[in-house]
Every structure is written in structure tokens, then in C-alpha cells.
Amino acid sequence: MKFFLVPSLLFMSFMVSAQNWVTNFEEAKTLAKNQDKTILLVFSGSDWCAPCIKLDRNVWKTKEFQRFAEKHFVLYKADFPRKKKNKLPEQILSTNKTLAAQYNVKGYFPLVVLLNANGTVLAETGYRQEKAKVYISHLKTLLNK
């Protein structure tokens, strides 16, 4: 029983703290439309871009941001990892490249793009050396919320 209980608790704690990053951009647009939310599109190099890693750790993974995002955003991460072990499925990589061609022409990492449900850019930002609370305030300012 003990052997089963410990892994189960670990799994449940992971699920509670996990964010709902959508893995299909068309689904993200549909959810944004149906839920009247903004799409938060993040261009990231999750295994090589130091500011991307810091933004993930200091903002995206915090409970404070997760609570705010749940009410206001549909989250989509266009990730471009370089390490072989982190390679993405071809379909997701293809979508991310298409999104980069449309929304990240200059190739900035990290780039945070706020979009409406139709894919129209509302605002852009990037890494800011700030804690989650201040970054959330910055996002609110960009959205006038």
C-alpha cells in the first residue's frame, strides 16, 4: 500500500501545480474565443535561452501567475529546444515555426505575444527581471485589465 500511495501523491501534487499550456494553436484560438480570454503566446528556447529559463522559473511556474492566467489567458508555448533529448514532435515544431514566421520575425527569445482569439496582436513583451507579481502587473497594463 505504501508503495502505491507515495507515487500517487507525487503524481497528484504534480497535476495540481501543472499549468494548462495548450499544445495545439487552433485549439488555443477556439478556447480563447469560447472563454473570452487572451492568448499568451511565448516563444521560448527552454533548454538553451537563459532569460527564457528564468522567465519560466520566476513567473510561469509560480502559483501567483497560474491563478492569474487561469482567469485571463489561454497559454501556448512555442518552444524551440536544441538538445536532442528535448526534441519536439514534428507537428508541434512545424506549428511553432509557422507561428514564429508570423509573430516573431526578428527571432527574439523570449518573446511574449498577447493575442485576441482571432490571432491579432494586442501587445508584446519579453523577459523582465521581475518577480511574478510585478510581471503580472505589467501584463495587466498591456491589456488594460
Residue pairs with C-beta under 8 A, 6 or more apart in sequence:
17 61
17 63
17 66
19 60
19 61
19 66
19 69
19 75
20 70
20 75
21 75
21 76
21 77
22 28
22 31
22 74
22 75
22 76
23 76
23 92
24 95
25 76
25 95
25 99
28 39
28 41
28 74
28 75
28 76
29 39
29 117
29 118
29 119
30 117
31 37
31 74
32 38
32 39
32 74
32 115
32 116
32 117
33 117
33 118
35 74
37 72
37 73
37 74
37 117
38 72
38 73
38 74
38 114
38 115
38 116
38 122
38 143
39 73
39 74
39 75
39 76
39 114
39 115
39 116
39 117
39 119
40 69
40 73
40 74
40 75
40 76
40 112
40 113
40 114
40 139
41 76
41 77
41 78
41 99
41 103
41 112
41 113
41 114
41 115
42 55
42 60
42 75
42 76
42 77
42 78
42 110
42 111
42 112
42 113
43 78
43 80
43 99
43 100
43 103
43 104
43 108
43 109
43 110
43 111
43 112
43 113
44 52
44 55
44 56
44 77
44 78
44 79
44 80
44 109
44 110
45 52
45 79
45 80
45 81
45 82
45 109
45 110
46 52
46 53
46 56
46 77
46 79
46 80
46 81
46 86
47 53
47 81
47 82
47 83
47 86
48 81
48 82
48 83
49 109
49 110
51 109
51 110
51 126
51 127
52 109
52 110
52 127
54 127
54 129
55 110
55 112
55 127
58 130
58 131
58 132
58 135
59 65
59 130
59 131
59 132
59 135
59 136
62 132
64 132
64 133
64 136
65 132
65 135
65 136
68 136
68 139
69 75
72 143
72 145
78 95
78 96
78 99
78 100
78 104
79 88
79 96
80 96
80 100
80 109
81 87
81 88
88 96
100 107
103 111
103 113
103 115
103 121
104 111
104 113
108 126
110 126
110 127
111 124
111 126
112 124
112 125
112 126
113 121
113 123
113 124
114 121
114 122
114 123
114 124
114 125
114 139
114 142
114 143
115 121
115 122
116 122
122 142
122 143
123 142
123 143
125 138
125 139
125 142
128 134
128 135
128 138
130 138
